[in-house]
Amino acid sequence: MTFPSDPSDIGASASLNHTPSKHRRRLALLGLTATALGMAVLHGAGPAVAQADEQGGEKEAGIPVTDKLVIDKCGACHTNDGKGNLSRISWMRTTPEGWAQAIHRMVKLNGLVITAEDAKKVIRSLSASHGLAPDEAKPVMYLTEKRVLDETNIPNETVRAACASCHAFAQPLSWRRSANEWKLLQEFHIALYSQAEVQYRRGVDEHGIPQGYGAPAAKGPTPGEVALEYMRKVAPLHSAEWASWSARMRPAALAGKWLVSADLPGKGRYAGSMVIAPKGDDFTTTITLKSLKDGSTITRTGSGIVYSGYSWRGTSKGAGDMTSPDAPTHEARETMWFAPDQKSAAGRWYWGAYQEFGFDVKLTRATADPTIASVSPDAVKTGTMGAQLHIIGDKLPTKFALSDITLGKGVVARKIVSAAADEIVLSVDVAPDAAVGAHDVAIGGAVLEKALPIYKKVDYIKVTPETSLARLGGSEKHPKGYLQFEAIGYDKGADGKAGTADDVAIGPIDATFSMSEFPSVYYDDDVNFVGKLSTAGFFTPNIDGPNPQRKWNRNNYGEVWVTATAKTEKGADGKPLTAKAFMVVTVPAYKRWDQPEVNQ
């Protein structure tokens, strides 16, 4: 079986030397995470490991391995203790991607010989017997969904420096290990990566950050000890969640029609259906999506695998024009989390050389009862009369009275424009004093909570992504990494303060985008070389260099501000609302990680 090289990201860190610390933290999931150090979460194997186990390294009960194929493929190095436990493996649990990483490493470094088909079977088996419970996996699904976000789940700077300097914190949080295995993981880091010795064993400054080579040994607990204590506490091998789920895990009975609500940055919202059909142990899919922005339709077909009874990994592809890199018909990987009751799901369908494009997706199972899946438009302003409200779903009533419709305080349905089983169109009035916030929409016994945001005014905007990383490129081997920016409007809510819990997200607003220099040094000219940003917020990186037109023949990398200027919305000063985002444009990832066997 042929596997790709270990991940690395040559040169990317060099381009972040002047990045503000808050932005540097946010870049943890942007592809900088795909470094060789990311592989350090994987387990080692071999006679030395078996010897350590025989000497009593493990004090916790292991989770037996019962699958014959796993035993055949792994048992040569991971020894059986006579109780059904395989050394190392029986004291770990992780995601399908985690087990795929382990197999990749065993092939490359330890000489494992395994076919692609057997690898898939081993991943499926271990995900079922040594996986994560739904409640354990959900908080870190953003890692497998390839999302860009600010990791707010890191408890302090000491743990961040020890565990999230080189990869996302979701990487270790995607594993569950015995206390001994967490210790062995740290020793494994130190053995393979010299910087880990600094991160774990050196002294820290007043902020809890390791001081680097030459610093004195820590007088108190080392960063490694602090991180070890934390990980043992929050990610133990045995948990109530896993005990409950492993007892109640059942086959994924997903066949049938599912209602889809999806959003594609730069393209808007979509609604439609996904019909899932069984095919052996896996599934096939037929997806139909309608744009709520322009009415265009997309048909996609694909397949999917379900791990651990809830974790969907699949692929799908549409028909039509794919010349644009952000075309919604591109072949996409699918990662979704199905609720344990198998009535709903959420996730991301993504594509692009760096997974930069993708639908944010929610699924609702269609039943014999009326179901509401989506409501359009994104939001309605107070005082609006005669707004057309589209209620999209399945088996909706076609005959009903206006009094049967509930839209929340201050929002009244005045006229039925049309009524079909899959879409109801209403003319609604929103009172000037209507309650600001996300209103429920209910009709015929169907309810969609917080489906209709009502706002008084656009008080401020944010650019998303707020911190981002694009890639230079210009060849098939080293393709470009694009970005799509949006300006999202917000109402401050009842408390009149921006950035609080009662703020109302209004959705994308019309804005013009531009780039400006992020000054790092006095001669900075990055904005002239990194690429082009359209007024609609689509960034196309430049080709990779070196560039003889730049000082010192530098590459076309750089750091810039991306500014959105609202076209119609204005602030208290009468000027158009504006907002900024920070973007790093760096060199291609010369080695990239892939796990096709998980999704196909």
N, C-alpha and C positions, 0 to 999 in steps of 0.2 A: 504494500500500500504506500503510495507516495503522498507525503504531506509537505506543505509549504515550510519555509524557513521560520525560525523564531522571529517574533516581532522585534523591530527596533525602529527608532525614529531619529535618524542621523541629522544633526544640525538644528532640530526644532528647538531644543532648549537654549541654544545660543541666541536665538532670535528673541528670547524672553528676558534677557538680562536686565532690561530697564522696565519691565512690566510691573505696574503697581501690584502690591501683594494681594489685594482683594481680587484683582483680575487673574493673577497667577493661580490662585486657588480655584477659580472658576474654570480654568483651562484644564483641570484634572481629567476631564472626560472627552477632550477634543482630539484625541489621536496621539497626544503626548503620553497617554496612558498605555499605548501599545508599544512599550519598551521591553527589552529583554528581561528587565526586572519583574515585569508582570508575570513571567513564567515561574517566579519564585514561590508562588502560592501552591505550586504543584508538589506532589510527594515524590520522594526518592524510593528506590527499591534495591534489593540485592541482599547478599548474604550478611553484610554488616547490619542491615536493618533487622533481619531475622534474629541475629545475635543479640541486638539491643532488646528486642521484645522478650527473648528467652531469659534475659537477665532481670526481667521484672520492670521494664520501663513503663508498661501500661498497668495502671491500677484500676481503671474503669472497665466496665463490661463492654465488650465490643458488639458490633452488629454483624451477625453471621452472614456469610456469602453462600447462597445455596444454588445459584445458577451454574449449571455444569460448564457452559461456555466461558463464563467469567473465570471459573476455577481453572479451566484448561489453559486459557490465555494468560492469566495473571499468576497462577499458582507456582510457576517455575521459580519466580523470584520472591513473591509474597507468600511466605510459608504459612501453612495451616497449623493452628495451635491445638488441634484435636477437638476443639469445641465449635468448629465451623467458621472460626475467624481467620481471615487472611491478614498477615502483618500489614500495618499501615492502613490498608483499605478499610478494614472493619472499624477504624476509629476516625472516619471522616464521612461527611455528607456534603453534597454540593449540587449545583445546577447541571443540566445537560452540557452546557458550555464548559463547566469546570471539569467534568469527566472527559470531554473531548480533548481539552488541553492536556490532561494527564496522559491520554493515549498518544497524542502527538509527541509528547516528551519521551515516553517510553520507546517509541519507534526511533526517534532521532538519537537519543543518548544511550539507551539501554538495549538496543537491538531487538526490540519486539517485532515479530513478524505477524501481521494480521491483515486480512482482506478488508476492503471498504465495507462490505456487507456485514462481516463479523463485528467490525468496529461499531457500526450502528446498533447492532444487537446488544453489545456490551454497554454502550451508552444508555440505551433504553432500560436495560436491566438494572444497572447501578442507579439510574435516576429514580427508579421505583423503589429499590430496597435501601439506597443510601442517598436519597435526595433531600429536598427541602419541602416543608409543609407550605401550603399556600400563603399562610400568614407570615412565614419566614421569608418567602421569596418576594412577596409584593413590594416591600420597601426598597428592594434593590433591583427591581425589574428595569429601571432606567439604564442599567449597564448593558443588559442584553438587548434592549430596545434601541441602543446607540443614541441615547438622548444627550443633549448638551444642557447641563444645569449646574447650579451652585450647590455643592454638597454641604448641606447644613446639618448632617448627621454626625459630624466629627466632634467629639466632646471637648477637645482642647488642642492647643498648638503642639503639645508634646506628642500626642497620639497622631496628629496630622503629620508632623515631621517624621515620625517613625513608620507610619503605615500608608501615607498618601502623598509622599514627595515624588514618587516615581510612577504610581498608578492610582486609579480611582480608589477611594475608600470602600466603594461597593465591591471591589475585588476580594479583599479578605472577608467582608461581610456576607459574601455569597457562599462561604464555607462554614461548616460546623465541624469542630474538632475536639478531641479529648484534650485535657490540660497538657498532657505529655506531647501530643501532636503540635499544639501551638508553640511549645518550646522548641521542638525539633524544626518547625518552620523557620523560626528566627535563626537557629544555628545554620540551617540550609542557606538562608539569605547571606549570612556572613561568610560562609564557605565559598559561595559562587560570586558574590558581588562585594568589592572592596568598600564601596561607600556605605554598605549596610553596617559595617563595624562602627563607623562614625555615627550613623543614625541611632544605633541602639546603645552604644557604650560610652559615648563622650558626654561631657558636662553640657548643661543647657544655660541659655541666657535668662533674663528676667521674664521673657515671654514663653519659656519652655522649649525653645528651639535649640537643637544640638549645635555646638560651636565649631565642629569640623576638625580636620587633621591638626594635631599638635595641641589641641585643647586638653586640659587636665581631665582625668577621670571624674565622673560625677560623684559628688559627696553624698547626695541622697539617692533615691531610686533613679536608676538610669532610664532614659526614654524607652529602651527596650523592655525594662521591667514594668514601667507604667502601661505601655501598650499591651504587654502580655497579660497583665492583670485585667485590663479592660476587655480584651478579646475573650479571655476565658469566661468572663462574666456574661457578656452579651451574646456569645456564639458558642455555647457548649455543645458537645456531641449529643447529649440526651436533653430533650426539652419536652414540655407538656404539649406543645404544638405538634411536634413530630409523633409523639406517642399517640395522640388523638388521630392525626391524619393517617398514619400507617395502619391503624385499626379500621378506619372507615373508607380508605381509598377504594374507589370503584372505577370500572372502565368508563371512558369518556363517551357518553351517549349523546353525541352532538348532531346526529343526522337530522336534517330538516331545514327550515327557513329561519334565518336570522336577519333582523333589521339592522342596518348599518347607518351610523352617524359618523362622518369623517371630516377632518379639516386638513387642508394642504396649504401651508404658508405660501402666500403669493397667488394662490389660485382660489382660495375661499373654501366654503363648506360644501359638502356633498351628502346626499342621503340615498339610500337604496337598500338592497338586500344581498345576502350571501347564503346560497344554498349549499349545504354540506352533505355529502354522500359518502357512506363507508366504502372503502376499498381495501379488503383484507384487514390488517391491523391499523391502517392509516385512513386518510380521507381525501376526497377530491372536492374542489370548490368551483362554483360559478357565481361571480360577483357582478352586480349591475349597480352603477352609481350615477346619479343625476346631480349636476352642478346647481346649487341654489343661487349661484351668481348669474349664470348665463343660460341655464337650461340644457346644456350639452350633456350627453350621456357617454358612459364608458362601460365596456364589458371586459371583465378579467376572468381568466380561468387559472386554476392552480391545484395545489395539493398541500396536505398538512400532516404533521405528526403530533401526537399529544404525549407528553412525558409526565410522569407522576400523577396522572389523573386530572391535571388542570393546565399544564404549561404547553401552549401551542407554539410550534415552530413550523413555518411553511413558506411556500413561494407562490407567486401569482404573476400573471403577465396579461397586459391588455393588447388590443389590436389598434393599429392606426399609426399616426405620425409620432416618431420618437427622435426627431432631429434635435429638438430642444432638450438639454440635459435635465430639465425639470418637468418634462412631459409626464402627465399622470398615467400614461399607458406603459411606462417602463416596467421591466421585470423587477419585482420587489421581494425582499425577504420579509416574512411576517413573524412577529413575536407578540403573543397575546397571553394574558392571564385570565383564565376562566374562573368565575366564582365557584366555590365548592358545590352550590346548588345547581350549577350548570344552566343558569337562566340568563346570565349576562357575561360579558367579557370586555376587556379594554387592552389596548396595546398600540403598536406602531408597525406600519408597513413601510419599509425604507429601501432606498437605493442610492446610487452614486458611488464614485470611487472611494469616498470617505463617509458613506451613509448619510450624506448631508441633506438629502431630500426624503420626505416621508409623510404619509397620512397618519395623523393621530386618530385612532379608531375606537369607537364604542359599539358593541354588539348587544342586541336585546333579542331573546328568543321569541319568535312568533308563536302564539298559542291560539286556542279557540276563542279567546277573549280579545276585545279591542286593545290595541297597544299604540302608544305614542312614542316615536323614536326621535323626532327632531321638530324644532319650531324655527321658523324664519319670519322676519329678519333677525339679525344678531341681537338687536336691542331697539327699543322705541323710546323716544323722548317724551317727557310729560308735556301735556298740552296739545299733543298731536291728535288731529281728528281724521277719521277715515283711513287709518293705516291698514294695509292689507297684511293679514296674519295667516301664514301657511302652517297648518298642523299636519305633519307627515307621519304615517304609521301603517298599521295593518288592521283590517277588519273594523275600521272606524265606522260609526253609524252614518248612514246616508240620509236618514230622516230623523230630525230632532228639532227641538225648540231652542231659541237663543238662551232661554233660562236654564238649559241643560249645560251650558258652558260656564266654567269658572276660570277667571284669569287673574284673580287677586284684587286687592283693594284699589279702586280708582280706575280699573281697566274694564271696559264694557264692550261686549260684542253687539254691534248695531244691525248687521246684515250678514246673511249667508250668501257669499258670492258663488260658491260651488261646493259640492259635497260628493266625494267618492270614497270608496273603502280604503284607499291608500293616501288620500290627501283631502283635507278640508281647508277652504279659503274663506276667511272672515274679514269683514270690515269692522275695525275696532276703534273706539275713542279712548284716549288716555287723558284723564283729568289733570289739570295743572297741579293739583295737590295729591296726585297718586303717590302711593308709597314707593319710595326709591329702593331698589334692590331687585333680586332675582325672583320673579313670581312663578308659582306653579301654574301649569296649564292642565285642565281636567275636562273630559267630555266622555259621556257614555260609559262611565266606570273606569276609564283609562286616565292615568295621571302621569305627567312627567314633571318631576320636581325641579325647581329652579331653572326652568326652561326659557323664561322670557325676562331678560334684564330691562328694568325701567330706570331711566336716568333723567336728571334735570339739565345737566350741561356737561360738556367735556372739560373737566378741570385741569387735567394734565395728561400727557402721553408718555409712553415708554417705547423704546426701540427693542425689538426682539430679533435675534438673540442679543442679550445685553453685553455679553462677552463671547467672542467667537474666534475661530481659527480657520483660515482658508489656506489652500495649497497651490503653489506655483506648479506649472506643468506644461506639456506641449506635445507629448507623444503618447502612443498607446500604452507603452510600458510605464510611463509616469504621467498619468492623466491629471487634470486639474481638479481641485476641490473647490466647488462654488459655494456661494451663500445667498440665501434669500432673506432680506430684512423686511420687517413690518412695523408699522406704528400702531400701537394699541392704545385706545382711548380709555380714560377712567373718570368716573364721578367720585368725588371724595366721600360721598355717603353722608349719613346723618351727623357724624361728629365733625365734619368739615376739615378733617386732617388727611393728608395724602399718605398712602402707604399703610393704612390700618385695615383691620379685618372687615370693616363694613364698606370698603371701597367697591364700586361696581365696575366690573370689566365690561366695556361697551363693545369691544371687538376692534378689528382693523379700521382705521380711518384713512381718508385720502390725504396723502402727504407726498412731498417731494424730498428725495434723498440726495445727499451730497457727502463728499469726503473732505477731511481736513487733516493737517499734520498732527500727529501725536509727538511732541518734541522730546527727543531723548538726548540729542547732542546738538551743538550749535549749527552744524551743517546739514541737519536732517532734510531730506528731500524724498522721503518714502512715498508720499502721496502721488508723486509724479511717475512712479515705476511699478507699484504693486499690482495695478490692474485698473479696470473700469467699473464704476458703479452707475447703473442706470437710474434715472429719476424715479423709477418704480421700485428701487431697492434691490435689484438683482446684481450681485457682484461677480464679475468674471476675472479671475486672476490672470496675471501676465504669464508669459513663458518663463521657464527657469533659465538662469544665466549660466556663467557670469555675463555681465552687461558692460561692454566697453564704454558706454555713455555715462556710467556712474563713477563717482570718485572711487579710486582704488579698484576699479573693475569688479565692483561688488555684484552679488546676485540681486534679484529684484524683490527680495524680502523686505519687510518693514512693518511698522505699527502705525495705525491711523485711527482717527475718529470717524464714525459714521453718524451723520446728523439727519434727523427727520424734521421737516418743517410742515406743519399742518396747512392745508390749502384753505380751509374755511374756519376752523376752530381757533379762537383767540383767547388770550389770557386776560387777567384783570387790567393789564397795562394797554390793552388794545392791540397788542402785537401777536402774530401767529404763534401758537404753541410749538415748542421745539423740544427735542430730546436727543441724547447722544448714546452711542454704543461704542465699545472698544473692539477693534479687530486686529488680530495678528495675521499677517500673510507670510507663510514660511515655505521652505523648500519641500519637494515631494517626500513622501515616506518611501525610502528606497527599499525597505523590506516591510511587507505587510502581512498581517495575520488573517487567516480565513478558516472557517469551519463549515464547509458545505455539507458535511455528513450529518450535521445536526438538523438542518432544515430540509434535506432532500431524501 
